[in-house]
Amino acid sequence: MKKIFFQYLCRLTPTYWLTTVSESYSENKLNHLLQNAVRTTSFYAELCETKKNLSLSDFPIVRKKDIAGKEEMLIPRHYNPRLLRKVSTGGTSGLSLNIYRSPSDPIKESRFINYAHELITPWYNRRVAILRGNKPNNGIFSYSNGTLTLSSYDLNKKVITTYLQLLRHYKITTLHVYPSAIMLFCKYVEIGTDSTLPHLKGILSSSEVLTKSNKTTLLKTFPGVVIIDLYGQNEHVAFALSKNFEPYTFYQSYGVVELIDTGKRHANDAVCEIIATGMINRGMTLIRYATEDYVTVSDKGQITSILGRSQDYIINREGETAICMLHTRDKTLKNVLEFQFYQDTPGIVEFHVVVNKKFNDTDKKMIEEDFYTTYSDLIRGKVVIVDKIPRTSSGKLKRLIQKLFIEV
């Protein structure tokens, strides 16, 4: 009953509002947030105490290291920290923060998530299956309140037929997934299983990087579905969506985003860091927060891809940083079930793979050739066959284990 009431609250704001907020309204909200931050938080009072009529550019860019251990200084004085919900960031960037959230934050956050779902199917006709690092208490699945939860920990070729049968039985319209989990799902389907899902309308991906190659695989496995890729983070400062192969759109009513050019290029596009000012969490003010997430921006100003965090970079043999993104041919990974990059030596990247029985020296050679095509002789790829790829406590697959110091 609580879940149903919460969903009702989330729908009180029409989803179209998220995309039609006027520029003047957003600017007024931002100005109010900036002035309020200086008046009510000790952190920004110290930074900007001598300035008046502040604009966004008057505030410095702050990084995790700048606020680690000072999180309560970012809480407005009229909030009691003990009455706020405290969550910790995952620490995937090497440093964990405590994030304090106001009571209204989860409702506002869910409005945006609901909007992403609405792009696939309306709420009254929506039946969702979750494949996102969950492990049901009893068995490989659970079903409650119109939501089917599948265990991604038990995902293997023995259960793929059962999972497909469950998706058909419950007439699932939307798959909400981790990219790593759904790509493994697709690998097992490719082995020869019938993947027909007559009720499936779309796939909502979040929490990990979904590449263009991943999208191509999804559309090949599930023809005709809509793919919505959602970008967000635990800090709740920026939110973006992409439909199929369209550019990503950031929503200013969630967070005001600046894209700072790093001077690097990827596939002829500029690589920019996401700097964001959160607009939905009143319990903790983050202004010009460096997310350590990167995007590519075309010459036309379109956001073409989400690259991920700074730890998604590798070092070539000349000591230069490069984006960890291997350009593979269609058949290169046909016998690879899962993979992970690993680097502890400049110029050498281990490519850890979980493989099927058909994997052979030809597959290995193709991977090595694709490494050379991507990086020439600056980075050598070394294929290492492993039994399993370790995951984080939340079930995510880290694409790269980077042991070297990276400064982007």
Secondary structure, 3 states (H helix, E strand, C coil): CHHHHHHHHHCCCCCCHHHHCCHHHHHHHHHHHHHHHHHHCHHHHHHHCCCCCCCHHHCCCECHHHHCCCHHHHCCCCCCHHHCEEEECCCCCCCCCEEEECCCHHHHHHHHHHHHHHCCCCHHHCCEEEECCCCCCCCCEEEECCEEEECCCCCCCCCHHHHHHHHHHCCCCEEEECHHHHHHHHHHHHCCCCCCCCCCCEEEEECCCCCHHHHHHHHHHCCCCEEEEEECCCCCCCCEEEECCCCEEECCCCEEEEEEEEEEEECCEEEEEEEEEECCCCCCCCCCEEEEEEEEECCCCCEEEEEEEHHHEEECCCCCEEECCCCCCCCCCCCEEEEEEEEEECCEEEEEEEECCCCCHHHHHHHHHHHHHHHCCCCEEEEEECCCCCECCCCCECCEEECCCCCC
